[in-house]
Amino acid sequence: MVVFNLPLSGSLKVQPPKGWLIEHVSLLQNKQSIAAQSIDYGAYQIQIPKGFKCEQPFVIMIDAKKVK
């Protein structure tokens, strides 16, 4: 996922396709793991670490798996 504008709250909402679960989330730049919390109806909240500064767009890697 490419992020162009980081919200002031540092929180991003992601909704994978139906039947998919997010297993792991990390920043591409430094491979730092990020917490992904399930919030409702298959949606996840990704909280960007405090103190993370970006002057340009950055990439979040989302590992997901399909539920059988």
C-alpha positions as CSV (number, residue, x, y, z in Angstrom):
1,M,0.0,0.0,0.0
2,V,1.5,3.4,-1.0
3,V,0.8,6.3,1.4
4,F,1.0,9.8,0.0
5,N,-0.4,11.8,2.9
6,L,-0.1,10.5,6.5
7,P,-3.1,11.5,8.6
8,L,-2.5,13.6,11.7
9,S,-3.7,10.7,13.9
10,G,-1.2,8.3,12.3
11,S,-4.0,5.8,11.9
12,L,-4.9,4.2,8.5
13,K,-8.0,2.0,7.9
14,V,-7.6,-1.0,5.5
15,Q,-10.3,-3.3,4.3
16,P,-9.0,-6.4,2.6
17,P,-11.3,-8.3,0.2
18,K,-13.9,-10.6,1.8
19,G,-12.4,-13.8,3.0
20,W,-8.9,-12.4,3.5
21,L,-7.1,-11.8,6.8
22,I,-4.1,-9.5,7.5
23,E,-1.3,-11.5,9.1
24,H,1.6,-9.0,9.2
25,V,2.2,-5.3,8.4
26,S,5.6,-3.6,8.1
27,L,7.3,-0.5,6.6
28,L,9.2,-1.2,3.4
29,Q,11.9,1.4,4.2
30,N,13.2,-0.1,7.5
31,K,11.2,-3.4,7.7
32,Q,9.8,-2.2,11.0
33,S,6.7,-4.2,12.1
34,I,3.4,-2.2,12.6
35,A,0.4,-3.3,14.6
36,A,-2.8,-4.1,12.7
37,Q,-5.8,-4.3,14.8
38,S,-9.1,-5.8,13.6
39,I,-11.8,-3.2,14.2
40,D,-15.1,-4.2,12.5
41,Y,-16.5,-6.2,9.6
42,G,-13.1,-7.3,8.3
43,A,-11.6,-3.8,8.5
44,Y,-8.2,-3.3,10.2
45,Q,-6.6,-0.2,11.8
46,I,-2.9,0.3,11.1
47,Q,-1.2,2.6,13.5
48,I,2.0,4.3,12.1
49,P,4.7,4.5,14.9
50,K,5.0,7.8,16.6
51,G,8.0,9.8,15.5
52,F,7.8,8.4,12.0
53,K,8.6,11.2,9.6
54,C,8.2,11.1,5.8
55,E,9.1,13.8,3.3
56,Q,7.9,11.6,0.4
57,P,5.4,8.8,-0.2
58,F,6.2,5.6,1.6
59,V,5.1,1.9,1.3
60,I,3.4,-0.3,3.8
61,M,3.8,-4.1,3.1
62,I,0.7,-6.0,4.1
63,D,0.9,-9.8,4.2
64,A,-2.5,-11.4,4.0
65,K,-3.9,-14.9,3.6
66,K,-7.1,-16.2,2.2
67,V,-9.4,-18.0,4.7
68,K,-10.6,-21.3,3.6
